[in-house]
Every structure is written in C-alpha cells, then in structure tokens.
Amino acid sequence: MSFDLGVWNMEGKVDEKVAYTIYERLANSEVSEVLVSKNVSGFVEELEKRYPDLNTFDDENVDDCVWNSDLEMSESYVIMNIAWARAEEVYSFVEELARKYQLVFYDPQEDISYDFRNSNNDKSNEKKKWWSFWNR
C-alpha cells in the first residue's frame, strides 16, 4: 500500500471534483485533459535529484527508497506512489516543487487540490482544519 500524489499542468479551473476526475483518468493513462509543460520536466528533474528513481537502488538498499513503484509520468503529469513511512517528508517536498513549478497538486487520500498555476501561488482550494474556526 502506498501514499499517492499527483501533479500536472492543465487549462481551466480546478477544484477537488475536477482534480479527482483528472487524477483517476491519469491513473488509467487517459491524458487528454493535461498539457505538456517544461514545468513538469523541471519538477521531475528536481524531484529525482532529491529522491532517486526506484530502479537506481540495488536489492540490499531498496528499503531506502521513498517510492513504492516507478513514477508514472509524461511531459504533462506525474503520479507518485510513496512509502507510507516517508509520506510526510515527500509530501512537503512535492508540494514545494508543485508551487515552484506552478502545477496543480492533488492528494487523493484527503481529496485536496492546490492550484499553484497562478502567479501568487495561493492555496485557494485549501480545506480549513476544523479547529481553525476558533483561531481567527
């Protein structure tokens, strides 16, 4: 079992419903709604510098890898299957890179999407924690 994340480039508005639909389609190799972008290539390059591909680990060291399987990717999207023990660490870095490269970020476990494509990189779709009501 893995902790999964997705990032991609696309046109149009994104909310959780749209992000879920696109993520499911990408997981089934349906790529018609995402767009090729140099930002995705930059994202992957920087991601793999920090967290090398699963295939670079020999059998003795494979448990050191953060990935449960190879990255599923193209020039328009990346789907990542992360080992649960490393999920928090990788999540933060993937979110940071998605912001840097202005991509859509989706967490299917929590059904949360962040649209970092705009210039101010706002988390406009961020779900508020239940306790934030009292922290005004």
Protein Blocks (a to p, Z undefined) as FASTA:
>chain_A
ZZdddddddedjddfklmmmmmmmmmnopaklpccdfklmmmmmmmmmmmgcfklpcfkl
mmmpmbfbdcdddfkbccddddfklmmmmmmmmmmmmmmnopadddfklopacdfkbmnl
pafkbccdfklmmmZZ
